[in-house]
Amino acid sequence: MHGDELTRSRVDAAAHAETPLLKLQAVGKRFPGVVALRDVSFEIARGAGHVLLGENGAGKSTLINMLGGALQPDDGAIWFDGAPYRPASPLEAFKAGIRVVHQELNLLSNLSVAENLLFEQLPSRHGMVNFREMNRRAAELLAEVGLDVAPTTEVSRLGVAQMQLVEIAKALCHESKLLVLDEPTATLTVREVDRLFEILHRLKAKGVTTLYISHRLEEIYAVGDHVTVLRDGQHVTTRSLSGLGIPDIVELMVGRTIADQGEFSADIPVGGEALGVTGLKLTGDSPEMSFSVGKGEIVGIAGLVGSGRTEVVRALFGADPKAAGRIRIDGQEVDIASPRDAVAHGLCLATEDRKGQGLLLEMSCAENTTITDLAKISWRGLLQRKTEHAVSRRLVKELRVKTPSIHQAVRTFSGGNQQKIVIAKWLFRGPKVLIFDEPTRGIDVGAKAEIYELLRKLATDGKGILVVSSDLPELMAICHRILVFSKGRIAGEVPRAEFDQHRILSFAFQEYGRVRDR
């Protein structure tokens, strides 16, 4: 190459490096009755760690669905890697170099973990799928994200947190220019989050750009250089994270200052037993577990992915069979063999999988909020729509659900608003004991404060509250005490006076070796 050509090549390379990887100019998107995005413009630099923030309903999901090819903008234009970008499908987005890990999981539940991971590029031999090679590659990817399950495991047998790690592993299968992660740590615990951050740092060193969406504001500094904030479908700001504190970010997101409403209320009196569990065994050879929740008490359940947290609450609710154990509600022993039995006895579960198990997605907001007790809104066997609508409007107002109409199908709601509807339907039922599995998964900072206040109100009303959460600060803020699970057993119980993150983690890691100092 001659000197002039070499110079031009270097100039072109420098100019390419200075060109933003992604640029949005006056982008807009409308749905019936809703303006999801309006005049949104910002850029993402090459090789950057970029954070996208906003309350539920701010337009984040709409924007990343555009980037992933599931939606097209009504207004404006998008440029990717220096060229106009308007993918007609997720496949086109994938071929262009954009990989999206959605908050709502998109795995094929009847296939194995390995088949899901390598679905787009199944290894073959003599025209047939090479299962040995497929499982070998899958095992490497699972080890990279720290998920200890066999590649041959059917996805339907996994918990939500395990499926989240499979989604992340799937994204690592292919080289991407832009990796979009929507609430990737919502159900992960400290160890899994640390491993994910290590992966993202390695990808950044290779020049991969990341767009990271999270409601866990304390973690964005570990992955982001710059932040873009959306509010009510409009662009508020794009700026460096350096020197920007969490209170500043919260104010940009919600347009107002939010006081910390996650503090423990010491004035909530704890009465007699609301829920009692004795000798619970999930399988014939699993250890026995016994614990209780008092009336007016909020008890937390902590533990790593795969520790048995979700399995226990599903067994209590009758969603999964148990090998042994007695359950008492309000001091009376009850027989729970199905969710119908549990609800009849006053025990309700707000599941972590709101999309697959918590909602009827094609039905309206009004129908979902009242589905748990149709007798309350019926007269002589006939459903009273006027009563149904009045109840739904009240609950929507109380929980501050963002929807243009109670007649809107809940599949169109943001993740946080869907979670509020799951809670609303159980509030309508009027339970004695409420189990919340990841109650603030995918919920923004403003809505979290509202959920915490709701939990305190339920406790004040004498309900027994059991909260499963991968967010230790959340449990430490709202609970009277915390049960720590490790490999299918209760490894320890920590009373409020002894709350300490390292102490709780030491129990969680008990079966895995010593916990390192953080």
C-alpha positions, 0 to 999 in steps of 0.5 A: 500500500502506497503512503497516500493510500495508507494515510487515507485508510487511517483517516477512514478508520479514525472517522469510522471510530468517531461515528456513533454505533447507534443514532436515533433522530426524532424517533416516534411510535404510536399505539391505539390510544398511546404515544409510546415515543415522541421525538426521541434523539440520542447517540451511543458511541462504539464500544461504550457501556450505555445505560437506558433508564426510565419509569415503567411506561417511559418507552424503554421496551418500545425502543428496544423492540425497534432495535430488535426488529419487532417494531418499526418507528412511525416517525424519525430515523435510526442509523446503525454502524453508519447506515440507515437501519430499519429491520423488518424482523428480529432476524434482520436485526440479528444479522445486522449485529444487534442481539436483544435479551428481553426482560420477558423471556423468550425460550422454547420451553419444550426443548432442552437448554442446549437446543435453546442455546444453539437453536440458530446454529445447531452443529451437524454431522452427516446432515443430522444434529450432532447432539454430543457437540451441541451439549458440549458447546452448551456446557461451556456457555452454561459454565461461563454464566455460572448456571449449574444445570445439565444441557439436556434439561428441559427448559420448562423445568427451570426457574425464572432466574435460571431461564434468565441465565440461559437467555444471557448465555444464548446472547453470548453464542454469537458475536454482536456489535450491540448487545441489549440487556433488558433487566438482566439481573432482575432475578439474579443474586450477588454471585450471578450479578458479579459474573455477568458484570465480568462477562460485560467487561470482557465484551467491552474489551473486545469492542462490543457495545452494550445498552443496559436497562435496569431498575437497580440503579446502584448497579448501573455504575459498574456497567455504564459510561453514559446514561439516557433517561426517558420520561413519558415517551420523551428524551430527557437527557443523555450524559456521562454517569460520572458525577451523577448520583442516584438521587439525581437520576431518580429525579430525572426519571420521575420528574420529582424527588422521591423520599426513601419509602423502603424503610422498615416500620417498627410500629407494625405489631406482630400477632399470632401465627398466620402461616405455619409450615412443619416438616416440609419436604420437596422430595423424598430425600430432601431435608425437612423445613419448618418455619412460620409467619406471624400476623402483621409480619413480613418474612424474607426468603433469600438465597442463590439461584437454584437454592430452592426459594421458588420451589418452596413457595410453589409447593406451599401454594400447591402448584408443585407436589410436596413429599411431606409436610403440614401447613397451617393457616390462621392456626388451623391445619389445612390440606393444600393439593392445588392452587385452588385449595390454597386460594380457598384457604386464604393463601395467595401467590404473586408468582415471579413469572407474571407473563406465563403464570400470573396473568391472562395476557389476552384479557383486559385489565378489568378481567384480570383484576377481578378473576380471582373472585367472580362471585363478588362481581356476580348476581344470581350467577350473572357477571355484573360488568358495571361492578367489575369495572368499578372494582378495576378502576379502584384497584388501578387507581390505588396501585397507580397502574398506567393504562389508557383504559381498564379495557386494555389487554394486559399483554400491552402493558409494561412489565411493571404495570403487569406486575401491579395487576398480578398484585391487584387480583390477589388484593381483590381476593382478600387473602390471609397470607400473601407470598410475593416471589420477586415482587419488584422484578422489572419495577421502577424506583417510583413504583417500588416505593409504592409496592413497599408501602403496600406491603406495609399496609397489608402487614398493618392489616394483620396479613402474613407476608412472605417475600422471596427476593434476589435483592438483599437490600430490598429484604433488609429494608422491609422484613422483620427477619430473613430465612436464607436458603442454600441447596434446598434447605434453610441454612440460617435465619437472621433476625432484624437486629442482626441484618448484615449483607455479609452475614446473610451471604455467608449462609447462602454460600454455606454449601458452596464454600466460603463467601468472599468479602465484598 
